């Protein structure tokens, strides 16, 4: 075999060689830091590290410094990390993190300057986290829904993708106040109402059950089950309400009648 044929054989073998998958979950801290600090590390690997180690602030500090960190990964970190990391992002990357663009709201309030007119500090630019979230893939959004803070939950609960929106309710950081607010919201999907309505820990609270009964977006099959727990005052309002389903009105009327008859007989 001549030299030319030998090189052809070597190159062909090299092309066939399979690369081992990088096991991010089981890397040592030193290896992870070397991967993060390597400028050749792809944005996809950096995103994977951010998702797996979202609670490791030591690594997050290094990630935020990466020049090739994508905007979607930066948004993920901003919405899952502590206030200290958010401040670190603002200082290190010279950014003003904005989740909700209040330009229109500010313009409508007399005496309040528009967002663009506010002093954002020298050399700082606005980073719209909401826009970055919209660019995320579904798996990224699901991960953010499961681990993100209150701002992330407020954004993703309105997602049209059922897997994303319902994942918010599985977030261990979600509060009772948020659940009650979601139960009242008429701009959320029936899937959200059904998931809240079938959770006994949430619905044992009267305010949550009451919110579901009054919410026209709550499936009647779920709402009717809580009508028996309503006070006489709520039943009187429900039987006259045109915002709830006929099934809820009929159930409220029947239970209220039964209670009145029971009081008379006693």
C-alpha positions in Angstrom: 0.0 0.0 0.0 1.5 3.3 -1.1 1.5 6.5 1.1 -1.5 8.0 -0.7 -3.6 4.9 -0.2 -2.5 4.6 3.4 -3.7 8.2 4.1 -7.0 7.5 2.4 -7.5 4.4 4.7 -6.6 6.5 7.8 -9.0 9.3 7.0 -11.8 6.9 6.2 -11.3 5.2 9.6 -11.3 8.6 11.3 -14.6 9.6 9.6 -16.2 6.4 10.8 -15.1 6.8 14.4 -18.0 7.6 16.7 -17.8 10.4 19.2 -18.7 9.5 22.8 -21.7 11.4 24.2 -20.9 13.9 26.9 -22.4 12.8 30.2 -23.1 16.2 31.7 -25.0 14.8 34.7 -21.9 12.8 35.9 -19.1 15.2 35.1 -16.8 16.2 38.0 -16.9 19.9 39.1 -13.4 20.5 37.6 -14.4 18.9 34.3 -17.6 21.0 34.1 -15.7 24.2 34.8 -13.2 23.4 32.1 -16.0 22.7 29.6 -17.7 26.0 30.5 -14.5 28.0 30.2 -13.6 26.4 26.9 -14.6 29.0 24.2 -15.1 26.1 21.8 -18.0 24.6 23.9 -21.2 24.8 21.9 -24.2 26.7 23.0 -26.2 23.5 23.1 -23.9 22.0 25.8 -23.9 25.2 27.8 -27.7 25.1 27.7 -27.7 21.5 28.9 -25.4 22.4 31.8 -27.6 25.4 32.8 -30.7 23.1 32.9 -29.0 20.3 34.9 -27.2 22.5 37.3 -29.7 25.3 37.7 -29.3 25.3 41.5 -25.5 25.4 41.4 -24.7 29.1 41.7 -20.9 28.5 41.5 -21.3 27.1 38.0 -23.9 29.7 37.1 -21.4 32.4 37.7 -19.1 30.8 35.2 -21.9 30.2 32.7 -23.0 33.9 32.8 -19.5 34.9 31.8 -19.5 32.7 28.7 -19.4 34.9 25.5 -21.2 32.2 23.5 -24.0 31.7 25.9 -27.3 31.9 24.0 -30.0 34.5 24.9 -32.5 31.7 25.6 -30.1 30.0 28.1 -29.4 33.4 29.7 -33.2 33.9 30.1 -33.5 30.4 31.6 -30.8 31.3 34.2 -32.4 34.6 35.0 -35.8 33.0 35.6 -34.6 30.1 37.7 -31.8 31.5 39.7 -31.7 33.7 42.9 -31.7 37.5 43.0 -28.0 37.4 43.6 -27.5 35.7 40.2 -29.9 38.1 38.5 -27.8 41.0 39.9 -24.7 39.3 38.7 -26.1 39.0 35.2 -27.0 42.6 35.2 -23.6 43.7 36.3 -21.4 41.2 34.4 -23.2 41.4 31.0 -24.2 45.1 31.5 -27.9 44.3 31.0 -31.2 45.5 32.4 -33.3 42.4 32.8 -37.0 43.0 31.8 -39.6 40.3 32.1 -42.7 42.4 31.2 -42.3 45.3 28.8 -44.3 48.0 30.5 -43.9 50.7 27.8 -47.6 50.7 26.9 -48.7 50.6 30.5 -46.3 53.4 31.5 -47.5 55.6 28.7 -51.1 55.2 29.8 -50.3 56.4 33.4 -50.1 60.2 33.7 -46.8 61.4 35.2 -45.1 58.0 34.8 -42.2 58.0 32.2 -42.2 55.4 29.4 -39.8 52.5 29.8 -37.6 53.9 27.1 -37.3 57.2 29.0 -36.2 55.6 32.3 -32.6 55.9 33.3 -31.1 52.5 32.7 -27.6 53.5 33.7 -24.6 54.2 31.5 -23.8 51.7 28.8 -26.7 49.3 29.7 -29.1 47.7 27.3 -32.4 46.2 27.9 -32.7 42.4 27.7 -36.3 41.3 27.2 -36.6 38.0 29.0 -40.1 37.4 27.7 -38.9 37.5 24.0 -36.1 35.1 24.8 -38.5 32.7 26.4 -40.7 32.7 23.3 -37.6 31.5 21.3 -37.1 28.5 23.6 -37.9 25.0 22.4 -40.7 23.0 24.1 -38.3 20.9 26.2 -36.6 24.1 27.4 -39.9 25.7 28.3 -41.0 22.5 30.2 -37.8 22.5 32.2 -38.2 26.2 33.0 -41.8 25.6 34.0 -40.7 22.9 36.4 -37.9 24.8 38.0 -38.4 28.5 37.3 -39.4 31.2 39.7 -42.6 33.2 40.0 -41.9 35.3 37.0 -41.4 32.2 34.8 -44.5 30.5 36.2 -46.6 33.6 35.4 -45.3 33.6 31.8 -45.5 29.9 31.0 -48.9 29.2 32.6 -50.4 31.0 29.5 -48.6 28.8 27.0 -50.8 27.2 24.4 -48.7 24.0 24.6 -50.5 21.9 27.2 -47.3 20.1 28.3 -45.7 23.5 29.1 -48.6 25.2 30.9 -49.5 22.2 33.0 -45.8 21.6 34.0 -46.0 25.0 35.8 -48.4 23.3 38.3 -45.8 20.7 39.1 -43.2 23.2 40.1 -42.3 22.6 43.8 -41.9 26.3 44.3 -45.5 27.2 43.4 -47.5 29.0 46.2 -51.1 28.7 47.4 -51.6 32.3 46.4 -50.6 31.5 42.8 -52.9 28.5 42.7 -55.8 30.7 43.8 -54.9 33.4 41.3 -54.8 30.7 38.5 -58.1 29.3 39.6 -59.7 32.7 39.2 -58.1 33.5 35.8 -60.5 33.3 32.9 -57.8 33.5 30.3 -56.2 30.1 31.2 -57.0 26.8 29.6 -59.5 24.2 30.8 -56.5 21.8 31.3 -55.2 24.1 34.0 -58.6 24.3 35.7 -58.9 20.5 35.6 -55.5 19.9 37.0 -56.1 22.3 39.9 -59.6 20.9 40.4 -58.3 17.4 40.8 -55.7 18.2 43.4 -57.1 17.6 46.8 -54.4 19.6 48.6 -55.3 22.8 46.7 -59.1 22.4 46.6 -59.4 21.7 50.3 -58.9 25.5 50.6 -62.3 27.2 50.3 -61.0 30.1 48.2 -59.6 27.8 45.6 -62.8 25.7 45.3 -64.9 28.9 45.3 -62.7 30.4 42.4 -63.1 27.2 40.4 -66.9 27.2 40.8 -67.2 30.8 39.7 -64.8 30.5 36.8 -66.6 29.9 33.5 -63.5 28.2 32.1 -63.6 25.5 34.7 -65.2 22.3 33.2 -68.7 21.8 34.7 -67.8 18.3 35.7 -65.1 19.7 38.0 -67.0 22.8 39.2 -70.2 21.0 40.2 -68.3 18.8 42.6 -67.5 21.8 44.7 -70.9 23.4 44.8 -72.0 21.5 47.9 -69.2 23.2 49.8 -70.3 26.7 49.0 -71.9 29.0 51.6 -75.6 30.0 51.3 -74.4 33.4 50.1 -72.3 31.9 47.3 -75.1 29.5 46.3 -77.6 32.5 46.1 -75.2 34.3 43.8 -74.4 31.2 41.7 -78.1 30.3 41.0 -78.5 33.8 39.5 -75.2 34.1 37.7 -75.1 33.9 33.9 -71.3 33.5 33.8 -71.4 30.0 35.1 -72.7 26.9 33.4 -76.3 25.7 33.7 -75.1 22.6 35.5 -73.6 24.8 38.2 -76.7 27.1 38.5 -79.0 24.1 38.8 -76.8 22.4 41.4 -76.6 25.6 43.4 -80.4 26.1 43.2 -81.1 22.5 44.3 -78.6 22.6 47.2 -79.9 26.0 48.4 -83.5 24.7 48.3 -82.5 21.6 50.3 -80.8 23.7 53.0 -83.8 26.0 53.3 -86.2 23.0 53.7 -83.8 21.4 56.2 -83.8 24.6 58.3 -87.6 24.8 58.2 -88.1 21.2 59.3 -85.7 21.6 62.2 
